[in-house]
């Protein structure tokens, strides 16, 4: 891996939450960071806040945006060292309400999008000896009522992580995943579509189940992403690291 001030990092869904925290952390270390998202205003605000961060307006679930995003990064910076597949979609989705469109929406963002971005990034990651960090969830390997399709999409990204690690190791590319637990982001409101009352109930229930007694902060997860992408993770590949306060073993 190159030193931080030579590296170029691409983070999908980087305008808020874990992606934003990771972008700031990488940039503070001197890396050049490109974040993506569907809304330009929060991307602009992040770029204005921290030198070294740029952005591309792109939808991680749209196939046409994958190649365009990678091409834009290479056009601007000439290289790509780390791809962080952070953008995520989810839903509280009872089986009786699981129609094809809602299932497809989840898998397009959580499985298809990361796959197409990784494919487009391959030659550039090989050239830099780079890394892929995928974002999973505790519920990618822990059952949860009403989370079957969200959890299945995260289980898929965890298995893709292991398979890609084997496939890409001969090309010098490491692939790992971070399985984040309940974290203080806007995910429950914006992605899960819950009301404020529902959100408070979910947070209280989750906090009671987490052995360390609190929900995570975005920085808790961001630190692990940065570590896996950097020299500390240089001999780590094919791993799914749970960062969830112990929820996965509770």
C-alpha positions as CSV (number, residue, x, y, z in Angstrom):
1,X,0.0,0.0,0.0
2,X,1.1,3.6,-0.7
3,X,1.5,6.1,2.1
4,X,-1.8,8.0,2.9
5,X,-0.7,11.2,1.2
6,X,-0.3,9.4,-2.1
7,X,-3.5,7.3,-2.0
8,X,-6.8,7.9,-3.7
9,X,-9.9,6.6,-1.8
10,X,-13.4,6.2,-3.3
11,X,-16.3,6.0,-0.8
12,X,-19.9,5.4,-1.9
13,X,-22.6,6.9,0.2
14,X,-20.0,9.3,1.6
15,X,-22.2,12.3,2.4
16,X,-23.4,11.2,5.8
17,X,-23.0,8.7,8.6
18,X,-20.2,6.1,8.4
19,X,-19.2,7.1,4.9
20,X,-18.7,10.7,5.9
21,X,-16.7,9.8,9.0
22,X,-14.5,7.6,6.9
23,X,-14.0,10.3,4.3
24,X,-12.9,12.8,7.0
25,X,-10.6,10.3,8.6
26,X,-8.9,9.4,5.3
27,X,-8.5,13.0,4.3
28,X,-7.1,14.0,7.7
29,X,-4.4,11.4,7.1
30,X,-3.6,13.1,3.8
31,X,-5.3,10.9,1.3
32,X,-7.3,12.3,-1.6
33,X,-10.9,11.2,-1.2
34,X,-13.8,11.1,-3.6
35,X,-17.3,10.5,-2.1
36,X,-20.5,9.6,-4.0
37,X,-24.1,10.2,-3.3
38,X,-27.4,11.0,-5.0
39,X,-27.8,14.5,-3.5
40,X,-25.3,17.2,-4.3
41,X,-25.9,19.6,-1.4
42,X,-24.5,17.3,1.4
43,X,-21.6,16.3,-0.9
44,X,-20.7,19.9,-1.5
45,X,-20.9,20.7,2.2
46,X,-18.5,17.8,3.0
47,X,-16.0,18.8,0.3
48,X,-16.1,22.4,1.6
49,X,-15.4,21.3,5.2
50,X,-12.3,19.3,4.6
51,X,-9.5,19.8,2.0
52,X,-8.7,16.8,0.0
53,X,-12.3,15.6,-0.4
54,X,-14.1,15.8,-3.8
55,X,-17.3,14.2,-4.9
56,X,-19.3,12.6,-7.8
57,X,-23.1,12.7,-7.9
58,X,-23.9,9.1,-8.5
59,X,-26.4,6.4,-7.5
60,X,-24.7,3.3,-6.1
61,X,-27.7,1.2,-7.3
62,X,-27.6,2.3,-10.9
63,X,-25.5,0.2,-13.2
64,X,-24.7,3.1,-15.6
65,X,-23.2,5.1,-12.7
66,X,-20.5,2.5,-11.8
67,X,-18.2,2.8,-14.8
68,X,-18.8,6.6,-14.9
69,X,-17.8,7.0,-11.2
70,X,-14.5,5.0,-11.6
71,X,-13.7,6.9,-14.9
72,X,-14.2,10.2,-13.2
73,X,-11.9,9.3,-10.3
74,X,-9.2,8.2,-12.7
75,X,-9.6,11.3,-14.8
76,X,-9.2,13.5,-11.8
77,X,-6.4,11.7,-9.9
78,X,-4.9,9.1,-12.2
79,X,-5.1,6.2,-9.8
80,X,-7.4,4.4,-7.3
81,X,-6.0,2.7,-4.2
82,X,-9.1,1.9,-2.1
83,X,-12.8,1.3,-2.9
84,X,-15.1,1.5,0.1
85,X,-18.5,0.1,-0.8
86,X,-20.4,1.9,1.9
87,X,-23.7,3.0,0.3
88,X,-26.6,0.9,1.6
89,X,-30.3,0.3,1.3
90,X,-32.6,-1.3,3.7
91,X,-36.2,-1.7,4.8
92,X,-38.3,-3.1,7.6
93,X,-40.0,-5.6,5.2
94,X,-42.4,-8.2,6.4
95,X,-42.5,-11.2,4.0
96,X,-46.1,-10.5,3.1
97,X,-45.1,-7.1,1.8
98,X,-42.0,-8.2,-0.1
99,X,-42.8,-7.5,-3.7
100,X,-40.3,-7.7,-6.5
101,X,-39.6,-4.0,-6.7
102,X,-38.8,-3.6,-3.0
103,X,-36.5,-6.6,-3.0
104,X,-34.8,-5.4,-6.2
105,X,-34.2,-2.0,-4.7
106,X,-32.3,-3.5,-1.7
107,X,-30.2,-5.8,-3.8
108,X,-29.4,-3.2,-6.5
109,X,-27.7,-1.0,-3.9
110,X,-26.3,-3.6,-1.5
111,X,-25.1,-6.3,-4.0
112,X,-25.2,-5.3,-7.6
113,X,-23.8,-1.8,-7.2
114,X,-20.7,-2.9,-5.2
115,X,-20.1,-5.7,-7.7
116,X,-20.2,-3.4,-10.7
117,X,-18.0,-0.8,-9.0
118,X,-15.5,-3.4,-8.0
119,X,-15.4,-4.8,-11.5
120,X,-14.8,-1.3,-13.0
121,X,-12.1,-0.6,-10.4
122,X,-10.2,-3.8,-10.9
123,X,-7.4,-2.7,-13.2
124,X,-6.7,0.4,-11.2
125,X,-6.7,-1.4,-7.9
126,X,-4.3,-4.0,-9.4
127,X,-2.0,-1.2,-10.6
128,X,-1.9,0.3,-7.1
129,X,-1.8,-2.9,-5.0
130,X,-5.1,-1.7,-3.6
131,X,-7.9,-2.8,-1.4
132,X,-11.7,-3.1,-1.3
133,X,-13.6,-2.6,2.0
134,X,-17.3,-3.6,1.8
135,X,-19.8,-2.6,4.4
136,X,-22.0,-5.3,5.9
137,X,-24.2,-5.4,9.0
138,X,-24.6,-7.5,12.1
139,X,-27.7,-8.7,10.4
140,X,-25.7,-10.2,7.5
141,X,-25.0,-13.1,9.8
142,X,-27.5,-12.7,12.7
143,X,-31.2,-13.3,12.1
144,X,-33.6,-10.5,12.6
145,X,-37.4,-10.5,12.2
146,X,-38.6,-8.2,9.4
147,X,-35.0,-7.9,8.1
148,X,-34.9,-11.0,5.9
149,X,-34.1,-9.3,2.6
150,X,-31.9,-6.6,4.0
151,X,-30.0,-9.3,6.0
152,X,-29.8,-11.6,2.9
153,X,-28.3,-8.7,0.9
154,X,-25.6,-8.2,3.6
155,X,-25.0,-12.0,3.8
156,X,-24.4,-11.8,0.1
157,X,-21.8,-9.0,0.4
158,X,-20.0,-11.0,3.1
159,X,-19.8,-14.0,0.9
160,X,-18.7,-11.9,-2.1
161,X,-16.0,-10.5,0.1
162,X,-14.6,-13.9,0.8
163,X,-14.8,-15.1,-2.8
164,X,-13.3,-11.9,-4.2
165,X,-10.5,-12.1,-1.7
166,X,-9.5,-15.6,-3.1
167,X,-10.0,-14.5,-6.7
168,X,-8.1,-11.2,-6.4
169,X,-5.2,-12.2,-4.1
170,X,-3.0,-13.2,-7.1
171,X,-3.6,-9.7,-8.5
172,X,-2.4,-8.1,-5.2
173,X,-5.9,-6.8,-4.2
174,X,-7.1,-7.3,-0.7
175,X,-10.8,-7.6,0.1
176,X,-12.4,-7.3,3.5
177,X,-15.7,-6.3,5.0
178,X,-16.8,-4.4,8.1
179,X,-20.1,-5.6,9.7
180,X,-21.4,-2.6,11.4
181,X,-23.8,-2.8,14.3
182,X,-26.5,-0.2,15.1
183,X,-24.9,3.1,14.6
184,X,-26.1,6.7,15.2
185,X,-26.8,7.7,11.6
186,X,-29.9,8.7,9.6
187,X,-30.3,5.1,8.3
188,X,-33.4,4.3,10.3
189,X,-35.2,7.4,9.1
190,X,-33.9,7.8,5.5
191,X,-33.3,4.1,4.6
192,X,-35.7,2.2,6.8
193,X,-38.4,4.8,6.6
194,X,-39.3,4.7,10.3
195,X,-41.2,7.3,12.2
196,X,-39.5,9.2,15.1
197,X,-41.5,7.1,17.6
198,X,-40.5,3.9,15.9
199,X,-36.8,5.1,15.8
200,X,-36.7,5.7,19.5
201,X,-38.2,2.3,20.2
202,X,-35.7,0.6,18.0
203,X,-32.8,2.5,19.5
204,X,-33.9,1.6,23.0
205,X,-34.3,-2.1,22.1
206,X,-31.0,-2.3,20.4
207,X,-29.1,-0.5,23.2
208,X,-30.5,-3.0,25.7
209,X,-29.2,-5.9,23.6
210,X,-25.7,-4.6,22.9
211,X,-23.2,-6.0,25.5
212,X,-21.1,-2.8,25.5
213,X,-24.3,-0.8,26.4
214,X,-24.5,1.7,23.6
215,X,-25.1,2.2,19.9
216,X,-22.0,2.9,17.8
217,X,-20.8,6.3,16.5
218,X,-19.8,6.6,12.9
219,X,-16.2,7.2,13.9
220,X,-16.2,3.8,15.7
221,X,-16.7,2.1,12.3
222,X,-14.7,4.6,10.3
223,X,-11.5,3.8,12.3
224,X,-11.8,0.1,11.4
225,X,-12.4,0.9,7.7
226,X,-9.3,3.1,7.6
227,X,-7.2,0.4,9.4
228,X,-8.3,-2.4,7.1
229,X,-7.5,-0.2,4.0
230,X,-4.0,0.8,5.3
231,X,-0.7,-0.8,6.2
232,X,-2.1,-2.2,9.4
233,X,-4.4,-4.4,7.3
234,X,-1.6,-5.4,4.8
235,X,-1.8,-9.1,5.6
236,X,-5.5,-9.3,6.1
237,X,-7.9,-10.4,3.4
238,X,-11.2,-12.3,3.1
239,X,-12.3,-11.2,6.6
240,X,-15.6,-9.9,7.9
241,X,-14.9,-7.9,11.0
242,X,-17.8,-7.2,13.3
243,X,-17.8,-3.7,14.8
244,X,-21.0,-3.8,16.8
245,X,-20.4,-3.6,20.5
246,X,-20.7,-7.4,20.8
247,X,-24.2,-7.6,19.4
248,X,-23.3,-10.4,17.1
249,X,-22.5,-12.7,20.0
250,X,-25.3,-11.7,22.2
